[in-house]
Structures are given as structure tokens and as C-alpha cells.
Amino acid sequence: MPAKRSKTVIVAAPAAAPNPGVALRALRRQRGWTLAEIGARTGLPISTLSKIENGKMSLSFDKLTRIAQGLEVDIGELFSNQPPAGNDAFSGRRSITRAGEGYAIRTENYDHLYPASELLNKRLVPIIAEVRARSLDEFGELIRHSGEEFAMVLEGAIELHTELYAPARLETGDSIYFDSAMGHAYIAAAPGRCRVLAVCSGGEAHLREAMARQDAARYEPPRPSRARREDG
């Protein structure tokens, strides 16, 4: 079995987006809550929340999820300059994401890039993932989340492991549609980069919860965020 690596999560927000720690402080003060009250809502220690607010601690996917759930906001509100939009505001909206844009989350198993990151409460969640794990032992627990999922291999090859079917090998250009409530894992099956476009239904909250359950508790120190590329 390969040795387990420290599971690092790096969030790279667009340059124009607010710092999540700053957003946390603003939302907390807007609600008139203390750090102790946020701690009770999120299960995070006061010292951890203080470090996050002051930019002295890396933001793991698990921490982002707990904060969003504790504050009862969409996770995009920790990164987006847009005010929250109600369900009636969906008509006619659109988002263009240039190559390399979006916000990125790096875990042991995947490098995730989320297009259309400024849109809140999306009904579909598109993800471009570079698959890093090369065995189920390396991947760990299968992921489950509500809804359905479409995946197309963009580069290399992957094996999709599920709890109900034999592993399916997918080459570049191949695609699959499946019930994502079924435990599943993308495994890199070719040398070099293996990338997949996944489009998930069921809402971002369920997807975040599933990723947070699969993520580990140990993280490396924060690294500088990658700025959004400017057009022109």
C-alpha cells in the first residue's frame, strides 16, 4: 500500500474576490456573533477561527464547508463579490470562465478547478479535475453525494470505481453518466496527466459535504493564491 501523503488543500480565489477570512469576519459581525458562537456552529476552535480571520491558517475544504454551513451561506459567498441571489434571479444569468480561471482546490486525490465560481446556488456544478490517486488504497473512502454525475475524460485515461459495478476504464473522449449517490472514485489509469470534466447535479452543498467527509484533517501551511488571469 502506498504511503499516505499529507492531504493538502489550496484554495486559489480570483484576484478580485475577497479573502475568505475577511468574508468570515464581515459575515460574523453582520450577524452580531462572537467567535465562540461561530465555533459552536462550525465545530471549529476559537483559536482556529481567529487564525482564519487573520489569514494565518490555510483553508481546507473541510473548514470552508463547516464555515459555510455554520453561517448558512453558499460557499461561493466566501469568494464572490456578488451579493446572494434569490431563486427568482436565475433567469438569464450566465458566466464565462477563461482558460485557467475559477477557484482551485487541491486535495491528495484531485486538483479541482471550479468554473463559474462567482455564480451562487448553481443547479449544476461543473468541475475540471486532474486525477492524482493511482489506486483505491491511495484514494481511500469512496465518495457519495446526492444527484447524478456526467464525466468526460479530457486527457489521459481514468478508471471509475463504484460500489455496484466492476471498474470502468475510460480513455480520452470517453464519457459516463451515473448515480453519484453510489460510492465512486476516479483513479488515474495512464502515465502523465489524467484530467476529467465532471458535471454534478444535486447542488453544491451536498457535493461539499461529500468532499469534506472524504478529506483528511492534516494540512500543510498556506501557499500564495494564484491570481485570476486578466484578459487583454
N, C-alpha and C positions, 0 to 999 in steps of 0.2 A: 504494500500500500504506500503511495507517495506520501512524503511528509507534509503535514498540513502547514500552509503558509498563513501568516497573519492576514486577516481579512481587512483590507483597506478600502475605504470609501472616500472618493474625492468628488466633491460637487463643484462643477465649474459653471457658474451662472453667467449670463450675458453681462457685458460690461456696464450696461445701463441699469441693470436690475439692482435693487437694494440688497445689502448684506443681510443674510437670514438672521444673524444675531441682532442687527439693528431692527429688523422687522419684528422679531420676537419681543424686543423691549417696547417698541411702539404699540404693538397689539396688546401687550400686557398692561401698559399704562392706560391705554384706551379703555380697557375693561376695569381698571382700578384694582387689579390683582397684584398681590405680592409674589415674590419668588417662591415663598412657601406654598402659596395656593397653586401656582403653576406646577410646583413639584408634586403636590398631591394629585393633580390632574394628569400628569405625564408619567409619574413614577421615577422621575429623574431627580437626583440630589440637588439641593440648592446651590452647592459649590459648582456642580456641572453646568447648571443653567446660567450662573453668573459668568463662568468662563465663556460660554457660548455667546452671551450678550456682548461680551467684551472682545470677541474674536480671538480667544486664547485656546480654543479647543476645536478639533476637527468635527465636522458634522456628518455623522454616519447616517445611512438610510434609516436605521432603526430610530435614531434620535429625531430625525426630520419627521418621521411618521408619528412618533409619540407627541411631538410638539404640535403638529397639525391637528391631531385628534384631540389633544388637550385643550387647544384654543378653538376647536370646532371650526377650522378653516380648511380650505383646499390647500394642498402642499404648494401649489403654484403661487399662492399669495405670499409665501416667504421669498419668492424670487421675482414676481411680476410687478411692473409699475401700474398695471391696470387695476382699477377697483373691481371688486367682485361683481359679477353679472348674474342677474336672476335668470331663471329658466326661460322667461319670455324674451330674453335678449339674444337667443341663439340664432334667430332668423337672419340670414345674410352675412354672418361673420365669416372671416377667412383668415388664414395665416400662411405666409410664405417663409420657408426656412431655407436659407442658403447652405451650400455645402460646408460642413464643419460647424454649423451653428446649432443652437439648442443648449440645454444644460446636460452635463455628462456626470454619470455616476459610475465609479469603478468599484467592483467587488472582486472577490477571489475568482468567481466563475465567469463573470461577464464584464465587458466595458459597455455600458449603456449610453446611448445618445438619444435624448428625447426631443424630437421636432415639435413645433407648435407649442413650446413650453409656456408662452405667455397667455394661452387660452386656458381658462379655468373650467372645471366641471365638464370635461370632454366626454362624449358618449363612447368614443373610440380612442384608444391610447396607442399611438404608433411608437415603436422603439426600434432603433438600429443597434444591434448588439454584436460585439466581437466576442465570440465564444472562447473562453480560456481553458476551462476544465477539459481534460482529455480522458477521464474515466469516471465512472459513477462513484468510486471510492473518493476521488478528488472532489467531486461535486458535492457530495453529502446528501442531505434530505431532499427528496423531490419537492417541487413547488406545486402548490394548488391555489387557485383563485377562481372566483365565480366568473361565469361568462364563457365565451368561446374565443378561439385564437386562430389567426391565419399567419403562417410563416412562409417566407420565401428565402432561399439561400442566395446571398449576393456574391459570395466569394468563398472558395474552398469547398468543403463538404462538412456536414454535421450528421450525427446520429441523434434522433429523437427517441429518448427512452420514456416509456409510460408504464403505469402500473397494470394496464389491461392488455397491452399489445406487445408483440416482440419488437425490438428496436428497429426503427426505420432509418435507413441511410438515405440522405438527400444530397444530391450534387448541386452545383451551381445552376440556378434556374429552376430547380425543383421546388415544389411548394406543398404545403399540407394545411388542412383545416381540422381542428379538433376541439373537444370539450376540455377547457382549461381547468375545470374542477377536478379532472383526473390528474393525479400526480404525474409530473413530467419534468424532464431535464434535457437541455441541449448540450451535447458533447461534441467537441471538435474531433473530426474524423479524417483530417488531411493535414499534411505538413503546412506550415506557414499560417497566414491569417484565415480565419473562418468567420464569416460575418453573415448575419441573418436579419431580415426585416420582419418584425413581428407586429401584428396589429391585434390588440386585445379589446374585447368588449367587457362590460360589467363594471366600468367606472374605475377611476384612478385609485380611490380609497381602498378597494378590495385588492388591487394589484400591489399597492404599497404595503398593505398588511401582510400579504404573502411573502413579499421580498424581505420584509423586516423579520419575519419568523425564520427565514432561511439564513439571514445574515448572522454573523458572529458578534461577540461582544468586544473583541480586541481590535484596535485600530492603531495605525501609525500616526505620527504628528502631522498636522495640516500642511499642505503644499499650496503654492500660489495658484489662484484660479486662472484658467485660461480665458482671455478676453474674447468677446464676440468679434468676428472679422467684420470690418467696415466695408460697405460697398463702395465702388468708385475707384 
